[in-house]
Amino acid sequence: MEDLSFFFGILGNVISILVFASPIGTFQRVVKKKSTENFKGLPFVCTLLSTSLWSYYGLLKPGGLLVLTVNGVGVAMEAIYVSLFLFYAPKNVKVKTAMLVLVLNVGFLGLVIMVTMLLLHAPLRLQVVGFLSAALTLGMYASPMAVMRRVIVTKSVEYMPFFLFLNGGVWFLYSLLVGDFFIGVPNGIGFILGATQLIVYAVYRNSKSTDQKPDMEELDTKHCFEIEMPRTDKNLEKAEDNSIENVNLHKVRSPPKTRKQDNF
């Protein structure tokens, strides 16, 4: 059983690190453009808080090495993302994001560590940190439901995430093997939500996307872990070419000017 749990723990580490690495392309674009464009810093700030809490949980939990390693990597990567966002963000966005970092990643995290270390005994301390970590993980798994809604509206599976489905399934199996309720519940729910997303994918994978653009307010997620990915340079060039073609097709040509005949 220990060998099996270690195997699933290592597999969970690999998949989770792939999830953490997914915004690398986004920040390559940010660095290249020297602008955060329409990106929001909130998802990265929240993920940094989540990985920090899980790292603390891994430190407190006996045998929590695999939980600590994967979330330690997550803390390092999310800290880099947040730093890049603060460096390239406009001044007003930079100030708001910096305040958010101070409140969540410094204030709230510091308060949790101080209260649990000074006022709570070891078993209760682990339970409180585990409960907070599980709640944030549930938020991460719930946010793709907004993407599922987008798929139903647009009849396009372009935005369907699948790594979270694998991640939830592997960590759920790990939790069953080690008997960890706090890891099991959010990842089990995440596995179910991921399976629901796969069903939606199976329904809409052959559907053509609708020409009608959905209401952007309706598709606004307002979820902590939802990352809005902008169009790539190729997509932007394609959109510009299509708009030029449309202008040319609908252009009204004026009739040729007739020469004025000379009067004799």
C-alpha positions as a Markdown table, in Angstrom:
| # | Residue | x | y | z |
|---|---|---|---|---|
| 1 | Met | 0.0 | 0.0 | 0.0 |
| 2 | Glu | 2.9 | 2.4 | 0.8 |
| 3 | Asp | 4.5 | 1.7 | -2.6 |
| 4 | Leu | 1.1 | 2.3 | -4.3 |
| 5 | Ser | 0.5 | 5.5 | -2.5 |
| 6 | Phe | 4.0 | 6.7 | -3.3 |
| 7 | Phe | 3.4 | 5.9 | -7.0 |
| 8 | Phe | 0.2 | 7.9 | -7.1 |
| 9 | Gly | 1.8 | 10.7 | -5.1 |
| 10 | Ile | 4.6 | 11.0 | -7.6 |
| 11 | Leu | 2.2 | 10.9 | -10.5 |
| 12 | Gly | 0.1 | 13.6 | -8.8 |
| 13 | Asn | 3.3 | 15.7 | -8.4 |
| 14 | Val | 4.0 | 15.4 | -12.2 |
| 15 | Ile | 0.4 | 16.3 | -13.3 |
| 16 | Ser | 0.1 | 19.2 | -10.8 |
| 17 | Ile | 3.4 | 20.7 | -11.9 |
| 18 | Leu | 2.1 | 20.5 | -15.5 |
| 19 | Val | -1.0 | 22.4 | -14.3 |
| 20 | Phe | 1.2 | 25.0 | -12.6 |
| 21 | Ala | 3.3 | 25.3 | -15.7 |
| 22 | Ser | 0.3 | 26.0 | -18.0 |
| 23 | Pro | 0.6 | 29.9 | -17.7 |
| 24 | Ile | 4.2 | 29.9 | -19.0 |
| 25 | Gly | 3.1 | 30.6 | -22.5 |
| 26 | Thr | 0.9 | 33.4 | -21.2 |
| 27 | Phe | 3.8 | 35.1 | -19.5 |
| 28 | Gln | 6.1 | 34.7 | -22.4 |
| 29 | Arg | 3.6 | 36.8 | -24.3 |
| 30 | Val | 3.5 | 39.3 | -21.4 |
| 31 | Val | 7.3 | 39.7 | -21.4 |
| 32 | Lys | 7.4 | 39.9 | -25.2 |
| 33 | Lys | 4.6 | 42.6 | -25.3 |
| 34 | Lys | 5.9 | 44.2 | -22.1 |
| 35 | Ser | 2.3 | 44.5 | -21.0 |
| 36 | Thr | -0.2 | 42.4 | -19.1 |
| 37 | Glu | -2.9 | 43.4 | -21.6 |
| 38 | Asn | -6.3 | 42.2 | -20.3 |
| 39 | Phe | -4.9 | 39.6 | -17.9 |
| 40 | Lys | -6.1 | 39.6 | -14.3 |
| 41 | Gly | -3.7 | 39.1 | -11.4 |
| 42 | Leu | -6.3 | 37.6 | -9.0 |
| 43 | Pro | -6.0 | 34.0 | -10.3 |
| 44 | Phe | -2.2 | 33.9 | -9.7 |
| 45 | Val | -2.5 | 35.6 | -6.3 |
| 46 | Cys | -5.1 | 33.1 | -5.2 |
| 47 | Thr | -3.2 | 30.1 | -6.5 |
| 48 | Leu | -0.1 | 31.4 | -4.6 |
| 49 | Leu | -2.2 | 31.5 | -1.4 |
| 50 | Ser | -3.5 | 28.0 | -2.1 |
| 51 | Thr | -0.1 | 26.4 | -2.7 |
| 52 | Ser | 1.3 | 28.2 | 0.3 |
| 53 | Leu | -1.4 | 26.8 | 2.6 |
| 54 | Trp | -0.9 | 23.3 | 1.2 |
| 55 | Ser | 2.8 | 23.6 | 1.7 |
| 56 | Tyr | 2.2 | 24.5 | 5.3 |
| 57 | Tyr | -0.2 | 21.5 | 5.6 |
| 58 | Gly | 2.5 | 19.2 | 4.1 |
| 59 | Leu | 4.9 | 20.5 | 6.8 |
| 60 | Leu | 2.5 | 19.8 | 9.6 |
| 61 | Lys | 1.2 | 16.4 | 8.4 |
| 62 | Pro | 3.3 | 13.3 | 9.3 |
| 63 | Gly | 4.3 | 11.7 | 6.0 |
| 64 | Gly | 3.3 | 14.8 | 4.0 |
| 65 | Leu | 6.5 | 15.0 | 2.0 |
| 66 | Leu | 4.8 | 14.6 | -1.4 |
| 67 | Val | 2.2 | 17.2 | -0.6 |
| 68 | Leu | 5.0 | 19.6 | 0.4 |
| 69 | Thr | 7.1 | 19.0 | -2.7 |
| 70 | Val | 4.5 | 19.6 | -5.3 |
| 71 | Asn | 3.1 | 22.7 | -3.5 |
| 72 | Gly | 6.6 | 24.0 | -2.8 |
| 73 | Val | 7.2 | 24.0 | -6.6 |
| 74 | Gly | 3.8 | 25.6 | -7.0 |
| 75 | Val | 4.7 | 28.4 | -4.6 |
| 76 | Ala | 7.9 | 29.1 | -6.5 |
| 77 | Met | 6.2 | 29.2 | -9.9 |
| 78 | Glu | 3.2 | 31.3 | -8.8 |
| 79 | Ala | 5.6 | 33.7 | -7.0 |
| 80 | Ile | 7.3 | 34.2 | -10.4 |
| 81 | Tyr | 4.0 | 34.7 | -12.2 |
| 82 | Val | 2.9 | 37.3 | -9.6 |
| 83 | Ser | 6.2 | 39.1 | -9.8 |
| 84 | Leu | 6.1 | 39.3 | -13.6 |
| 85 | Phe | 2.5 | 40.5 | -13.4 |
| 86 | Leu | 3.4 | 43.3 | -11.0 |
| 87 | Phe | 6.4 | 44.3 | -13.1 |
| 88 | Tyr | 4.5 | 44.7 | -16.4 |
| 89 | Ala | 1.0 | 45.7 | -15.1 |
| 90 | Pro | -0.3 | 49.3 | -15.5 |
| 91 | Lys | 0.2 | 51.5 | -12.5 |
| 92 | Asn | -3.4 | 51.3 | -11.2 |
| 93 | Val | -3.6 | 47.6 | -11.7 |
| 94 | Lys | -0.2 | 47.2 | -10.1 |
| 95 | Val | -1.2 | 49.0 | -7.0 |
| 96 | Lys | -4.5 | 47.0 | -6.6 |
| 97 | Thr | -2.6 | 43.7 | -7.2 |
| 98 | Ala | 0.1 | 44.6 | -4.7 |
| 99 | Met | -2.5 | 45.4 | -2.1 |
| 100 | Leu | -4.1 | 42.0 | -2.8 |
| 101 | Val | -0.8 | 40.3 | -2.3 |
| 102 | Leu | -0.2 | 42.1 | 1.0 |
| 103 | Val | -3.7 | 41.2 | 2.3 |
| 104 | Leu | -3.9 | 37.5 | 1.1 |
| 105 | Asn | -0.3 | 36.2 | 0.7 |
| 106 | Val | 1.2 | 38.2 | 3.6 |
| 107 | Gly | -1.6 | 39.2 | 6.0 |
| 108 | Phe | -4.0 | 36.3 | 5.8 |
| 109 | Leu | -1.3 | 33.6 | 5.4 |
| 110 | Gly | 0.8 | 35.1 | 8.2 |
| 111 | Leu | -2.3 | 35.3 | 10.4 |
| 112 | Val | -3.2 | 31.6 | 9.8 |
| 113 | Ile | 0.4 | 30.5 | 10.6 |
| 114 | Met | 0.6 | 32.6 | 13.7 |
| 115 | Val | -2.8 | 31.6 | 15.1 |
| 116 | Thr | -2.4 | 27.9 | 14.4 |
| 117 | Met | 1.1 | 27.8 | 15.8 |
| 118 | Leu | 0.5 | 29.9 | 19.0 |
| 119 | Leu | -3.1 | 29.1 | 19.9 |
| 120 | Leu | -3.9 | 25.6 | 18.6 |
| 121 | His | -2.5 | 22.2 | 19.6 |
| 122 | Ala | -1.1 | 19.9 | 16.9 |
| 123 | Pro | -4.1 | 17.8 | 15.8 |
| 124 | Leu | -6.5 | 20.8 | 15.7 |
| 125 | Arg | -3.8 | 22.8 | 13.9 |
| 126 | Leu | -3.6 | 20.3 | 11.1 |
| 127 | Gln | -7.4 | 20.2 | 10.8 |
| 128 | Val | -7.8 | 24.0 | 10.5 |
| 129 | Val | -5.1 | 24.3 | 7.9 |
| 130 | Gly | -6.4 | 21.3 | 6.0 |
| 131 | Phe | -10.0 | 22.7 | 6.0 |
| 132 | Leu | -8.7 | 26.1 | 4.6 |
| 133 | Ser | -6.6 | 24.4 | 2.0 |
| 134 | Ala | -9.5 | 22.1 | 0.9 |
| 135 | Ala | -11.8 | 25.1 | 0.6 |
| 136 | Leu | -9.4 | 26.9 | -1.8 |
| 137 | Thr | -9.0 | 23.8 | -3.8 |
| 138 | Leu | -12.7 | 23.4 | -4.2 |
| 139 | Gly | -12.7 | 27.0 | -5.6 |
| 140 | Met | -10.1 | 25.9 | -8.1 |
| 141 | Tyr | -12.1 | 22.9 | -9.3 |
| 142 | Ala | -15.4 | 24.9 | -9.4 |
| 143 | Ser | -14.1 | 27.7 | -11.6 |
| 144 | Pro | -14.0 | 25.6 | -14.9 |
| 145 | Met | -17.8 | 25.2 | -14.6 |
| 146 | Ala | -17.9 | 28.7 | -16.0 |
| 147 | Val | -15.9 | 27.4 | -19.0 |
| 148 | Met | -18.4 | 24.6 | -19.3 |
| 149 | Arg | -21.1 | 27.2 | -19.5 |
| 150 | Arg | -19.2 | 28.9 | -22.3 |
| 151 | Val | -18.9 | 25.7 | -24.2 |
| 152 | Ile | -22.7 | 25.2 | -24.1 |
| 153 | Val | -23.3 | 28.8 | -25.2 |
| 154 | Thr | -20.8 | 28.8 | -28.0 |
| 155 | Lys | -21.0 | 25.1 | -28.9 |
| 156 | Ser | -17.2 | 25.1 | -29.0 |
| 157 | Val | -14.8 | 22.9 | -26.9 |
| 158 | Glu | -11.9 | 25.3 | -27.5 |
| 159 | Tyr | -11.7 | 26.3 | -23.8 |
| 160 | Met | -12.3 | 22.9 | -22.1 |
| 161 | Pro | -9.7 | 22.1 | -19.4 |
| 162 | Phe | -8.7 | 18.4 | -18.9 |
| 163 | Phe | -5.6 | 18.5 | -16.7 |
| 164 | Leu | -7.8 | 19.3 | -13.6 |
| 165 | Phe | -9.8 | 16.1 | -14.3 |
| 166 | Leu | -6.6 | 14.0 | -14.2 |
| 167 | Asn | -5.2 | 15.9 | -11.3 |
| 168 | Gly | -8.3 | 15.4 | -9.2 |
| 169 | Gly | -8.5 | 11.7 | -10.0 |
| 170 | Val | -4.9 | 10.9 | -9.1 |
| 171 | Trp | -4.9 | 12.9 | -5.9 |
| 172 | Phe | -8.3 | 11.4 | -4.9 |
| 173 | Leu | -6.8 | 7.9 | -5.3 |
| 174 | Tyr | -3.8 | 9.0 | -3.3 |
| 175 | Ser | -6.0 | 10.3 | -0.5 |
| 176 | Leu | -7.8 | 7.0 | -0.3 |
| 177 | Leu | -4.5 | 5.1 | 0.0 |
| 178 | Val | -3.2 | 7.4 | 2.8 |
| 179 | Gly | -6.5 | 8.1 | 4.4 |
| 180 | Asp | -6.5 | 11.9 | 4.1 |
| 181 | Phe | -9.9 | 13.5 | 4.2 |
| 182 | Phe | -8.8 | 17.0 | 3.4 |
| 183 | Ile | -7.0 | 15.9 | 0.2 |
| 184 | Gly | -9.8 | 13.4 | -0.7 |
| 185 | Val | -12.9 | 15.6 | -0.6 |
| 186 | Pro | -11.9 | 18.5 | -2.8 |
| 187 | Asn | -10.1 | 16.3 | -5.3 |
| 188 | Gly | -13.0 | 13.8 | -5.4 |
| 189 | Ile | -15.4 | 16.6 | -6.2 |
| 190 | Gly | -12.9 | 17.9 | -8.8 |
| 191 | Phe | -12.8 | 14.5 | -10.4 |
| 192 | Ile | -16.6 | 14.4 | -10.6 |
| 193 | Leu | -16.7 | 17.9 | -12.1 |
| 194 | Gly | -14.0 | 16.9 | -14.5 |
| 195 | Ala | -16.0 | 13.9 | -15.6 |
| 196 | Thr | -19.0 | 16.2 | -16.2 |
| 197 | Gln | -16.8 | 18.4 | -18.4 |
| 198 | Leu | -15.8 | 15.3 | -20.4 |
| 199 | Ile | -19.5 | 14.5 | -21.0 |
| 200 | Val | -20.0 | 18.0 | -22.2 |
| 201 | Tyr | -17.0 | 17.6 | -24.5 |
| 202 | Ala | -18.4 | 14.4 | -25.9 |
| 203 | Val | -21.7 | 16.2 | -26.7 |
| 204 | Tyr | -20.2 | 19.3 | -28.3 |
| 205 | Arg | -16.9 | 18.1 | -29.8 |
| 206 | Asn | -18.4 | 17.8 | -33.3 |
| 207 | Ser | -20.6 | 20.9 | -33.0 |
| 208 | Lys | -19.8 | 24.0 | -35.0 |
| 209 | Ser | -19.2 | 27.1 | -32.9 |
| 210 | Thr | -22.1 | 29.6 | -33.1 |
| 211 | Asp | -21.6 | 32.8 | -34.9 |
| 212 | Gln | -23.4 | 34.7 | -32.2 |
| 213 | Lys | -21.0 | 36.1 | -29.6 |
| 214 | Pro | -22.2 | 35.4 | -26.1 |
| 215 | Asp | -22.7 | 38.3 | -23.7 |
| 216 | Met | -19.3 | 39.0 | -22.0 |
| 217 | Glu | -21.0 | 39.9 | -18.7 |
| 218 | Glu | -22.8 | 36.5 | -18.8 |
| 219 | Leu | -19.5 | 34.7 | -19.4 |
| 220 | Asp | -17.6 | 36.7 | -16.7 |
| 221 | Thr | -16.5 | 34.0 | -14.2 |
| 222 | Lys | -15.7 | 36.1 | -11.1 |
| 223 | His | -14.0 | 32.9 | -9.8 |
| 224 | Cys | -10.7 | 33.1 | -8.0 |
| 225 | Phe | -8.9 | 30.6 | -10.1 |
| 226 | Glu | -10.3 | 31.3 | -13.6 |
| 227 | Ile | -7.6 | 32.4 | -16.0 |
| 228 | Glu | -8.7 | 34.3 | -19.1 |
| 229 | Met | -6.4 | 33.4 | -22.0 |
| 230 | Pro | -6.2 | 36.0 | -24.8 |
| 231 | Arg | -6.0 | 35.2 | -28.4 |
| 232 | Thr | -2.5 | 34.4 | -29.8 |
| 233 | Asp | -0.7 | 36.4 | -32.4 |
| 234 | Lys | -1.8 | 34.0 | -35.1 |
| 235 | Asn | -5.4 | 34.3 | -34.1 |
| 236 | Leu | -5.2 | 38.1 | -34.1 |
| 237 | Glu | -3.6 | 38.1 | -37.6 |
| 238 | Lys | -6.3 | 35.7 | -38.8 |
| 239 | Ala | -9.0 | 38.0 | -37.3 |
| 240 | Glu | -7.5 | 41.0 | -39.0 |
| 241 | Asp | -7.3 | 39.2 | -42.4 |
| 242 | Asn | -11.0 | 38.2 | -42.1 |
| 243 | Ser | -12.1 | 41.7 | -41.2 |
| 244 | Ile | -10.2 | 43.1 | -44.3 |
| 245 | Glu | -11.9 | 40.4 | -46.5 |
| 246 | Asn | -15.3 | 41.4 | -45.1 |
| 247 | Val | -14.6 | 45.0 | -45.9 |
| 248 | Asn | -13.6 | 44.2 | -49.4 |
| 249 | Leu | -16.6 | 42.0 | -50.0 |
| 250 | His | -19.1 | 44.7 | -48.8 |
| 251 | Lys | -17.3 | 47.6 | -50.3 |
| 252 | Val | -19.6 | 49.5 | -52.7 |
| 253 | Arg | -17.9 | 50.5 | -55.9 |
| 254 | Ser | -18.7 | 53.8 | -57.3 |
| 255 | Pro | -19.7 | 53.9 | -61.0 |
| 256 | Pro | -17.0 | 55.0 | -63.4 |
| 257 | Lys | -16.9 | 58.6 | -64.2 |
| 258 | Thr | -18.1 | 59.5 | -67.7 |
| 259 | Arg | -16.0 | 62.0 | -69.7 |
| 260 | Lys | -17.6 | 65.2 | -70.4 |
| 261 | Gln | -18.2 | 65.4 | -74.2 |
| 262 | Asp | -17.1 | 68.5 | -76.0 |
| 263 | Asn | -19.8 | 70.6 | -77.4 |
| 264 | Phe | -19.4 | 71.6 | -81.1 |
